[in-house]
Structures are given as C-alpha cells and as structure tokens.
Amino acid sequence: MNGIIRYFDLQSARRGVAAGYAARVPLSVFPQYLALVLGITVQPFLAQFQITHKWSLDYGEWASWFAFALITGLLVFPAVYKKAFDPDKPYFVQFCAIFTAGVGWKSLLTVAAKAGIGS
C-alpha cells in the first residue's frame, strides 16, 4: 500500500527541499496531464501510419479510445511527471517529453502496475 501512495505522491521528491525550489513548482499539473493524454490518444494513428504509410483519422471508436487515454493517463502520469518535470527547463521542452512518453504508454503502464503490486 505504501508503494502505491509513494507512486501517486507527485510532491515526494520535493519534500525537505529548499523553499526556493518548491516555489518554482507549477500550481497545476493539468496541462502536463493533457499533453500525456494527447500522446496516448495519437499513438494508434502513428502506429497505423507506420504500417500503411498513409495518414488516416478514421480510427473507429474515438470515444472509447479517448476514455482509455484519460484513464491510462491517470495511471502513468506520476511516473512521467517525476521524470519529466524540471523547473529549470522551459515548459515547451517538458510538454514535448511528456507527449513523447504518452506515445510510449504501454511501457509506462507496466511501471504503474509494478508500483501497485510492490515489485
């Protein structure tokens, strides 16, 4: 249980750090979460392009895939946030790293599962 709590605690790396560093932490992580969900959402389109070499926006069950992206984003966001957030880097660079991590959501879901079972 402690492993799950530590995994979802986004501020764990900043506890006990100087106040100046903590002051640079953004108040909202919502834009970063959206960048991750966007990466998860576009992943099947990129995979289809790799196979067919043609762009197609007809993916079928859009609502189902987007709901999946929202849920998966919640599960993998702590791992992405803890690795991608650096207050000294421009936000654009951070959003690009988070978006790219979203495209690789399958491996991140494994990280989240391991945190949940305590491995």
Buried (B, 14 or more C-beta within 10 A) or exposed (E): EEEEEEBBEBEEEBEEEEEEEEEEEEEEBEEBBBBBBBBBBBBBBEEBEEEEEEEEEEEEEEEEBEEBBBEBBBBBBBBBBBEBBEBEEEEEEBBBBBBBBBBBBEEBBEBBEEBBEEE
